[in-house]
Amino acid sequence: MSLDNLTIRLRDRQVPSDHKTGSWGDLLFVFHVVGILVAILGVTMLFPLLVDWESSNADWHVFVTSAGVCLFTGITVALATYRRYQKVDRRKGYLLTVLSWVIVGLFGSLPLAFSSLNLSFTDAFFETMSALTTTGSTVLVGLDHMAPGLLIWRSILQWIGGIGIVVMALVMLPFLRIGGMQLFKSESSDVSDKLAPQIVRVAGLTVLVYVSLSLACLAALIIAGMPFFDAVNHAMATIATGGFSTKDASVGYYDSPAIEAVLIIFMMSGALPLVFYARIIMHGRGAFKAERQIPTFLAIWILAIGIATVIRHNSSAVEAIGWLGAFRQAAFNVTSVLTDTGFATTDFSLWGSGAIALFMGLLFIGGCAGSTSGSIKVFRWQLLFGSIRSQLVHVLSPNRVVAVRYRGKGVDDETISVVRNFFFLYMVTWAVLSFVLMLSGLDYLSATSAIAQAMAGAGPGLGPIVGPGTNFLGLSDFSKYVLVAAMLLGRLELATVYVLFLKDFWRK
């Protein structure tokens, strides 16, 4: 073969650098955005650095090293992959969503891995992914005496993860048509038309609401008597419905009805759609009529608290308390589990089999779409039961057509099908991953509740191994990676991750 022919063949086989010509350009765009996110993460590490510096803690240099690695890597990748890109298509959207969480999780674990805690990479990565997915499961002990920089870093990661999830739910998931979230595409457009003309401004408005709720929670906790540093951490974890605490005993350490009442209010605030607050500004009380999720969510919350109060009061397995004490424990722990926050004031798995069944059920409900809560979410349950009712009416009267309606509009068959598929995929994923954990040696209750809480982002599981009175340190590395996978799958709405395993996804 002549040199000229070889040159021509090599030129024809070159991978085009322009994003419009194939997968290589898509990857360049994705890594360009991820590089920017990693660089921003490096800047964020300066805050815990200053906290450790101010408290004369020796771990401040850990954040210097980690920030340097993040800034160098992020800026280098962003500059190396810079092009003039067009709008994001679905394939870029799926890949960007998944890689953002995984790669930011890897770099976010550096301070924990480099710290004096002597954590393995597995434990550092588990803790970081638990924070970013706002799960709240922890492998750390001795939180009461831990370096303040590391404590605030965990809370910052949860706070970042919380707002990241909301923006993804408002901007990316409706566009990608994930799990029926296309129903809320019009909601985002409504806000953008009336409050801001572009999606970027919708995200900006959401961030403004998120920050405002965080500051309000901080102020309320300080007034309720929580120390300032603890209040900062708990405010971020509460609005993100993340659940990381600065105490091993979680909120139970304070034994304060006032603090618990504040946290209940703001856990519920974080579990409501953040766009809902913008609607209140625009429409006043009319916002409640437009948002069908909220009345149903509140009804489930009140009913669950009532049932849990009776169970706690009548439980003979734990210390007997009066109705008021039972109500206090039930209200806080039901709110924490239903909103997928993960705080705890007592080990509610000791209340008996009825409590275990109740709290396991709550792990599969979650908060509202467009909130920081995880799990299946209320609107999907509404659509599923609406679909079941429609089918039953059709069985009774074959010629009668009953449309499934949501927010005053008919829901098309495609959306109903997507929601049904989501339910099936969610339950199959839960069953398979639970079985995998049982193969690793965990008992049935620990395995099933651990996967359920990881997919819901709810923090503690049930039972003596992964329950509210323990943590996940004693699990094997294999089990921790299974739980990390469950956190990622549940937080990113399943299909966003699963679609990457299709052969068609990687075809040009």
Secondary structure, 3 states (H helix, E strand, C coil): CCHHHHHHHHHHHCCCCCHHHCHHHHHHHHHHHHHHHHHHHHHHCHHHHHHHHHCCCCCHHHHHHHHHHHHHHHHHHHHHCCCCCCCCCHHHHHHHHHHHHHHHHHHHCHHHHHCCCCCCHHHHHHHHHHHHCCCCCCCCCCHHHCCHHHHHHHHHHHHHHHHHHHHHHHHHHHHHCCCCHHHHHHHHHHHHHHCCCCHHHHHHHHHHHHHHHHHHHHHHHHHHCCCHHHHHHHHHHHHCCCCCCCCCCHHHHCCCHHHHHHHHHHHHHHCCCHHHHHHHHHHCCHHHHHCCHHHHHHHHHHHHHHHHHHHHHHCCCCCCCCHHHHHHHHHHHHHHHHCCCCCCCCCHHHHCHHHHHHHHHHCCCCCCCCCCCCCCCHHHHHHHHHHHHHHHHHHHCCCCCCCCEECCEECCHHHHHHHHHHHHHHHHHHHHHHHHHHHCCCCHHHHHHHHHHHHHCCCCCCCCCCCCCCCCCCCCHHHHHHHHHHHHHHHCCCHHHHHHHCHHHHCC
